[in-house]
Amino acid sequence: MKTTAIIANGLIIDYPYIKQKISEYDRIIAVDGGVYHCRKMEIVPDLLVGDFDSANSGDMEFYKNIAVSTFPVDKDDTDLELALRLAKEEGSEMIALFGALGKRIDHGLLNLDLIRQHPGKVLIESDYETITGITGTQTISCFPGQTVSFIPFGEVGLNISSVGLKWELQHADISKNFYSVSNICLGDSFQIKIETGVLLCCRVRLL
């Protein structure tokens, strides 16, 4: 399975942890100002993507020998959306977004919606949590005591049941009227079944 890590210009604090997570992916794409994070982590991306309005000249000079896909400033899609599209066109079956949250709320909300649009295919890795879109029946890895939440984002989740959580969901509907926040994982994985809809699953990294 071909995998891609996309590094954006959002918040990254724990560089050693994020660098280790990025190393798990086959291909690395830096998006615009994400070149700053790459340089801080001493990572050499395979491709630079964007209009580069938020990248400084020093970082661009440092990566001058890296392939570049340049787009105009005036466009309908964000640089991260364009990078995601390129990764999918290249055949990536799993794509992780790094630096996708923590600065501009509008970009953060859009990036969360990208997760919802591609359940099981695109995820967000931050300093604190892993966020995935889930639908259907899935078994999700975790660790005992890990905090997990299920959030509706743009659509509700209907008739949801779980196995492996402290407070099991039993034919529950998750919507604006009910969120499942701060549940606890009991083992190394849990199963969740969603009859209708897509939810965001947030697994907190630290106890």
Residue pairs with C-beta under 8 A, 6 or more apart in sequence:
1 93
1 94
2 26
2 27
2 90
2 91
2 92
2 93
2 94
3 24
3 25
3 26
3 27
3 92
3 93
3 94
3 95
3 96
4 25
4 26
4 27
4 28
4 29
4 87
4 90
4 92
4 94
4 95
4 96
5 21
5 22
5 24
5 25
5 27
5 28
5 29
5 95
5 96
5 98
6 28
6 29
6 31
6 34
6 80
6 83
6 84
6 87
6 95
6 96
6 97
6 98
6 100
7 22
7 28
7 29
7 30
7 31
7 34
7 37
7 38
7 43
7 45
7 98
7 99
8 31
8 32
8 33
8 34
8 79
8 80
8 83
8 97
8 98
8 99
8 100
8 111
9 31
9 32
9 33
9 34
9 36
9 37
9 54
9 99
9 103
10 99
10 100
10 101
10 102
10 103
10 104
10 107
10 108
10 111
11 99
11 101
11 102
11 103
11 126
11 127
12 18
12 37
12 40
12 98
12 99
12 102
12 127
13 127
14 127
15 37
15 40
15 41
17 127
17 205
18 37
18 41
18 98
18 125
18 127
19 41
19 42
19 43
21 96
21 98
21 125
22 28
22 41
22 43
22 96
22 98
25 94
25 96
26 92
27 46
27 47
27 87
27 90
27 92
28 38
28 43
28 44
28 45
28 46
28 47
29 45
29 46
29 47
29 48
29 49
29 83
29 86
29 87
30 37
30 38
30 45
30 47
30 48
30 49
30 63
30 66
31 48
31 49
31 50
31 79
31 80
31 83
32 49
32 50
32 51
32 52
32 53
32 54
32 55
32 79
33 54
33 55
33 56
34 98
34 99
35 45
35 48
35 55
35 59
35 60
35 62
35 63
36 55
36 56
36 59
37 43
37 98
37 99
38 44
38 45
38 59
38 63
39 59
39 62
39 63
44 63
44 66
45 63
45 66
46 66
46 67
47 66
47 67
47 68
47 69
47 86
48 60
48 63
48 66
48 67
48 68
48 69
49 68
49 69
49 71
49 79
49 82
49 83
49 86
50 70
50 71
50 79
50 82
50 83
51 70
51 71
51 72
51 73
51 75
51 79
52 60
52 70
53 73
69 82
69 86
71 79
71 82
75 82
77 85
78 107
78 110
80 97
80 100
80 107
80 111
80 114
81 110
81 114
84 95
84 97
84 114
84 122
87 95
88 95
93 121
94 121
94 122
94 123
95 118
95 121
95 122
95 123
96 122
96 123
96 124
96 125
97 111
97 114
97 115
97 122
97 123
97 124
97 125
98 124
98 125
98 126
100 107
100 108
100 111
100 124
100 126
101 108
101 111
101 112
101 124
101 126
102 108
102 126
111 124
112 124
112 131
112 153
112 200
113 153
113 154
114 122
115 122
115 123
115 124
115 131
115 132
115 133
115 153
115 200
116 133
116 153
116 154
116 155
116 198
116 200
117 133
118 133
119 132
119 133
119 134
119 135
119 198
120 132
120 133
120 134
120 135
120 138
122 133
123 130
123 131
123 132
123 133
124 130
124 131
124 132
127 205
128 204
128 205
128 206
129 202
129 203
129 204
129 205
130 202
130 203
130 205
131 200
131 201
131 202
131 203
132 140
132 200
132 201
132 203
133 198
133 199
133 200
133 201
134 140
134 150
134 192
134 194
134 198
134 199
134 200
134 201
135 194
135 197
135 198
135 199
136 193
136 194
137 191
137 192
137 193
137 194
138 191
138 192
139 189
139 190
139 191
140 148
140 189
140 190
140 191
140 192
140 201
140 203
141 188
141 189
142 148
142 164
142 185
142 187
142 188
142 189
142 190
142 203
143 185
143 188
144 185
144 186
144 187
144 188
145 184
145 185
145 207
146 184
146 185
146 203
146 204
146 207
147 182
147 183
147 184
147 185
147 203
147 204
147 207
148 165
148 183
148 184
148 185
148 190
148 201
148 202
148 203
148 204
149 179
149 180
149 181
149 182
149 183
149 201
149 202
150 157
150 160
150 169
150 174
150 179
150 180
150 181
150 183
150 192
150 199
150 200
150 201
150 202
151 174
151 179
151 180
151 181
151 199
151 200
151 202
152 174
152 175
152 176
152 179
152 197
152 199
152 200
153 198
153 199
153 200
154 198
155 197
155 198
156 173
156 174
156 175
156 176
156 196
156 197
157 173
157 174
157 175
157 194
157 196
157 197
157 198
157 199
158 173
158 194
158 195
158 196
158 197
159 171
159 172
159 173
159 194
159 195
159 196
160 169
160 171
160 172
160 173
160 174
160 180
160 192
160 193
160 194
160 195
160 199
161 168
161 169
161 170
161 171
161 172
161 192
161 193
162 168
162 169
162 190
162 191
162 192
162 193
163 190
163 191
163 192
164 185
164 186
164 187
164 189
164 190
164 191
165 183
165 184
165 185
165 186
165 190
166 183
166 184
166 185
166 186
167 183
167 184
169 180
169 192
172 178
172 180
174 180
174 197
174 199
185 203
192 201
